[in-house]
Amino acid sequence: MRKLIIATRNRHKTRELAAMLGPEWMIEDLSGYTELPEPEENGRTFEENAVIKALAASHALKGLVLADDSGLEVDLLEGAPGIRSARYAAEKATDKENRDRLLGELSRLNHAAGQPITARFRCAMALAEQGKVLATFCGRVEGRIVLAEAGTGGFGYDPLFIPDGYSQTFAELDAGTKNCLSHRARAMEPAMAWLAARGAAETATGSGMERAVRRAASEPTRPRPRWIRS
């Protein structure tokens, strides 16, 4: 079983990613590493922040690290909350406080009734090991915002977001459906392909080494040349 460290203390995110990766992966997050400080997410994009988090964890911990940074972009708010999605209401805001601020901001705008409030979720992921970035991946899902929360599943802004092609919010959809079409799923798809390719390469390398060892072990011991003394 291969191990992957998820650079988050958000248990909802850990469960979601673990479900996408499947049982062949042993998943660990940062909940058990309380001594590790939270890195300052001062990047200008989701990708920059994902890299910051992946590098911070990979410098401190041994093994392969996956970090993601994601958020909601509302067109009517010129892309806000964006990279501030997790801290929209305050630095330590709860999901509910962030949703309440979003609804408050939208209520102050002159929005034509009946017109959809278009938005999207974006996700960027970064893989790192031993303080080096190995690869980055991005995904997004388009949709619209509703002005009344619906559903009890998911987390973050899920109760306010309906993905294109659906009539239910992410919080109303079952986890399996959400995990197939979400921004995080769309970033995870190329990430999983990368991980599979790396695993195949490691297996092939390991098999080659094993064959070499077996071949060496099976060869008869050659007599020493006379000029080599015991």
Secondary structure, 3 states (H helix, E strand, C coil): CEEEEECCCCHHHHHHHHHHHCCCEEEEEHHHCCCCCCCCCCCCCHHHHHHHHHHHHHHHCCCCEEEEEEEEEEHHHCCCEHHHHHHCCCCCCCHHHHHHHHHHHHHCCCCCCCCCEEEEEEEEEEEEECCEEEEEEEEEEEEEECCCCCCCCCCCCHHHEEECCCCCCCCCCCHHHHHHHCHHHHHHHHHHHHHHHHHHHHHHHHHHHHHHHHHHHHCCCCCCCCCCCC
